[in-house]
């Protein structure tokens, strides 16, 4: 019986550690992204911001609320501690995923490139654009720095407009 309790405790500690690490990583990425976005907005006047995170934030907020509610729900079972732990971790991971959504579902476009996550990418450094078909219709952008950026379909539509405008301006300059 002690072996089972020890294993359950070990798994609980590992899961709590993973949840805290995931929350910390997401908070760090969000803080970096907000800092870069503010610096960019202060130094540039002509830009377009595309945000496609509203639905995802609502979903993760509902998931977090459900996790918190169920964590404090009165149970009659023997393993109340593990149920509370599991639902608390669901709420913690939902908060983390919400922060990730704020980072990965926002992009700022200007005449020469775009700011996404934690870097600015120039249009002239783009080598290839691939549209993925199927259930998840997203777009993969390959740059000369050996980076691959995956953006959502809606952000890809805005990217197409700005990228085509840049190509037309470049063509008319010659």
N, C-alpha and C positions, 0 to 999 in steps of 0.2 A: 504494500500500500504506500510506503514511503517513496518508492521509485516512481509511482504514478504521480504523486503530489510534487515531487522534485521536477519531473518532466513538465508538468503543467505550469509550475512556477517558472521554469526556464523559458518555456514558450511564451509565457506572459511577459516576461522581462524583455525578450527579444522583440516581441510585437510592439511593446511600449517604446522601446528604443528606436525601432524603425519608424513609428509614427512621429516621434519627436524629431528624428533626423530629417524626415520628409518635410515636416512643417518648417524646420530651421532652414533647409535648403531653398524651399519655396519663398520664404520671407526674405532671404538674402537675394534671390533673383529678382523679386519684386522691388526691393529697395534699390538695387542697381539699375533696373529698368526705369523706375520713376526718376532717378537722378539723371540718367542719360536723356530721357524725354524732356525734362525741365531745362537742361542745358541746351538741347537742340531747339526747343521752342523759344528760348531767350535769344538765341543767336540767329534764328531764321524767321523771316516774316511771311514768306509765301510757301505754304505747305498745306497738305490735306491729310487729315487724320481719319483712318478707317478703324472702327471698332465693331467687332462681331461677337462680343462676349456675353451679351445680355441673357440669352436663353440658357447658356451654360452656367452663369452665375446664379440664376434662379434655381436651376436643377441642383447645384451644389448647396445652396442655402436650404432648400427643402430637405436634402439628404442630411445636412448638419443638424437641422432642427429635429428630424426624425431620430437621428442617433442620440441626441441629448435627451429627447423625450423618453425614448426606450431605455436609456441608461438609468433613468430614475423611476422607471415604471415599477410598481410593486410586484415582485415575482413570488411564487409559492414554491418554486423548484429548489433543489439542493444546490445547484451550481450558480447561485445568484451572482457571485463575484465574477465569474467568467462571462456571463451575459452582459453585465455592466461594463466589463472591460472591452468586450467585443463592440458594443454599441458606442462606447466612448471613442474607440479607435476609428470607427466609421465616421463619427463627427469630426475627429481630428484630421483624418485623411480628406474629408470633404472640404474643410477649410484650406488645406494644402492645395488641393486640386483647384479650388476657386482662385487662389493666388496665382497658380500656374496659368489659369485661363486668362487672368488679367495681363500676364506677360506675353503669352503666345497668340492671343487673338486681337492684338492691336498693332497697327503699323502706321507709320507716318511717311507720306510720299512728298517729294519735291521734284524740281525740274531735272536734277542730276542723279537721283538715287532714292533710297528709302531706308528708314531706320526700323529695324526689327529686332526684337529681344534685346541683345546687348551690343549690337554693332550697326554701323552704317554701311550699306552696300551701294556702290555706284553702278549705274546701268551699264557702263562700258566694261565692267568686270564680269558681266554675265555671259557665260558660254553657251548654256543650254537651258531651255524651259520645257519641262515635261508635264503633261496633264495626265493624271491618273484617272482611269475610268473604273466604274464599279460602284460599290456601296459608298465608299469614302472618296468623293470627287475632290481631290486636292491637287495642288500644283507643286512640283519640285523644281527649284531653281538651283542650277550649278554655277558656281563662280570660278574665277581664275585662281583663287586662293584655296582651291580644293575643298570648298565648303558647299554643303548641300542644305538648302533651306526649304522646308516644307510649309506651305501656307494653305489656308482653307480656300474653298472654291470662291466665296464672296470676296475675300482679299485678293485672290487671283484675278478676278474680273477687274478690280480697281488697278491692280498691277499692270494688266494688259493695256488699259487706257493710258496710263502714265508712261509705260515703256514704249508704246507705239508713238505717243507724242514726242518722246525723246528721239526716237529713230527718225521721225519726220523732220524735226528741227535740225538734226545732224545732217540729213540728206539735203535740206534746203540751204545750209551754210556752204556747201561745196560748190 
